[in-house]
Amino acid sequence: MGYKNIFDDISKNNNIDKDAIFNIADSIKNKNLQDEKVLRKLIHDISKIAGKPVSKELEDKLVEKIRKDGVPKNFSDFL
C-alpha cells in the first residue's frame, strides 16, 4: 500500500482533509522533532484537524515520550 492509499484511508476513515495531513507533513520535514516547541505545535495542529482536543497532561506525556523514544512507527501502540 502506497502513501497515497494510506492518506486516503486516514482521510476517509477519520473525516480529515488529506491536504491538511500533507500540509502538516510538509511543515515538519526539516524540523527538529526533539525541539519541544516543534512537537507541541505538531500535536496542536494534528489535534485541530482531527477535531480532538488534547489535554495539557496528554500533550506533556506525548512530548516527553517522543523526545525520549522518537516518533513511533505504530501510533496505536504508542499510548
C-alpha positions as a LaTeX table, in Angstrom:
\begin{tabular}{lrrr}
\hline
Residue & $x$ (\AA) & $y$ (\AA) & $z$ (\AA) \\
\hline
Met1 & 0.00 & 0.00 & 0.00 \\
Gly2 & 1.46 & 3.33 & $-1.06$ \\
Tyr3 & 1.44 & 6.59 & 0.86 \\
Lys4 & $-1.42$ & 7.92 & $-1.28$ \\
Asn5 & $-3.61$ & 4.98 & $-0.24$ \\
Ile6 & $-2.65$ & 5.37 & 3.41 \\
Phe7 & $-3.58$ & 9.06 & 3.39 \\
Asp8 & $-6.80$ & 8.28 & 1.51 \\
Asp9 & $-7.71$ & 5.73 & 4.21 \\
Ile10 & $-6.89$ & 8.15 & 7.03 \\
Ser11 & $-8.89$ & 10.88 & 5.36 \\
Lys12 & $-11.90$ & 8.67 & 4.65 \\
Asn13 & $-11.96$ & 6.80 & 7.98 \\
Asn14 & $-11.47$ & 9.88 & 10.16 \\
Asn15 & $-13.14$ & 12.62 & 8.15 \\
Ile16 & $-9.84$ & 14.50 & 7.91 \\
Asp17 & $-8.86$ & 16.53 & 4.86 \\
Lys18 & $-5.99$ & 14.79 & 3.08 \\
Asp19 & $-4.47$ & 18.14 & 2.10 \\
Ala20 & $-4.33$ & 19.13 & 5.77 \\
Ile21 & $-2.35$ & 15.97 & 6.51 \\
Phe22 & 0.09 & 16.73 & 3.70 \\
Asn23 & 0.43 & 20.34 & 4.90 \\
Ile24 & 1.36 & 19.17 & 8.38 \\
Ala25 & 3.82 & 16.63 & 6.97 \\
Asp26 & 5.41 & 19.33 & 4.81 \\
Ser27 & 5.62 & 21.72 & 7.75 \\
Ile28 & 7.81 & 19.33 & 9.77 \\
Lys29 & 10.04 & 17.94 & 7.00 \\
Asn30 & 13.16 & 19.79 & 8.09 \\
Lys31 & 12.24 & 20.38 & 11.72 \\
Asn32 & 13.97 & 19.01 & 14.79 \\
Leu33 & 11.47 & 16.66 & 16.42 \\
Gln34 & 13.48 & 16.83 & 19.63 \\
Asp35 & 12.51 & 20.50 & 19.95 \\
Glu36 & 9.67 & 20.82 & 22.44 \\
Lys37 & 8.11 & 23.83 & 20.66 \\
Val38 & 8.05 & 21.93 & 17.35 \\
Leu39 & 6.43 & 18.90 & 18.99 \\
Arg40 & 3.79 & 20.96 & 20.78 \\
Lys41 & 2.88 & 22.75 & 17.55 \\
Leu42 & 2.69 & 19.42 & 15.72 \\
Ile43 & 0.41 & 17.94 & 18.41 \\
His44 & $-1.75$ & 21.07 & 18.33 \\
Asp45 & $-2.01$ & 21.00 & 14.53 \\
Ile46 & $-2.95$ & 17.32 & 14.44 \\
Ser47 & $-5.47$ & 17.82 & 17.23 \\
Lys48 & $-7.03$ & 20.70 & 15.32 \\
Ile49 & $-7.51$ & 18.85 & 12.02 \\
Ala50 & $-8.75$ & 15.75 & 13.83 \\
Gly51 & $-11.20$ & 17.78 & 15.88 \\
Lys52 & $-9.98$ & 16.01 & 19.01 \\
Pro53 & $-8.83$ & 18.16 & 21.92 \\
Val54 & $-5.61$ & 17.14 & 23.66 \\
Ser55 & $-5.31$ & 17.93 & 27.34 \\
Lys56 & $-2.19$ & 19.64 & 28.66 \\
Glu57 & $-1.41$ & 16.45 & 30.58 \\
Leu58 & $-1.60$ & 14.26 & 27.46 \\
Glu59 & 0.37 & 16.81 & 25.44 \\
Asp60 & 3.11 & 16.76 & 28.09 \\
Lys61 & 3.20 & 12.94 & 28.01 \\
Leu62 & 3.35 & 12.87 & 24.21 \\
Val63 & 6.19 & 15.41 & 24.10 \\
Glu64 & 8.15 & 13.54 & 26.77 \\
Lys65 & 7.67 & 10.16 & 25.09 \\
Ile66 & 8.60 & 11.39 & 21.59 \\
Arg67 & 11.68 & 13.21 & 22.88 \\
Lys68 & 12.75 & 10.11 & 24.79 \\
Asp69 & 11.86 & 7.34 & 22.31 \\
Gly70 & 11.46 & 9.13 & 18.97 \\
Val71 & 8.44 & 9.16 & 16.71 \\
Pro72 & 6.72 & 5.76 & 16.86 \\
Lys73 & 6.17 & 3.71 & 13.72 \\
Asn74 & 2.84 & 2.47 & 15.06 \\
Phe75 & 0.77 & 5.08 & 16.86 \\
Ser76 & $-1.81$ & 2.58 & 18.07 \\
Asp77 & 0.82 & 1.09 & 20.38 \\
Phe78 & 2.14 & 4.50 & 21.39 \\
Leu79 & $-0.03$ & 5.28 & 24.39 \\
\hline
\end{tabular}
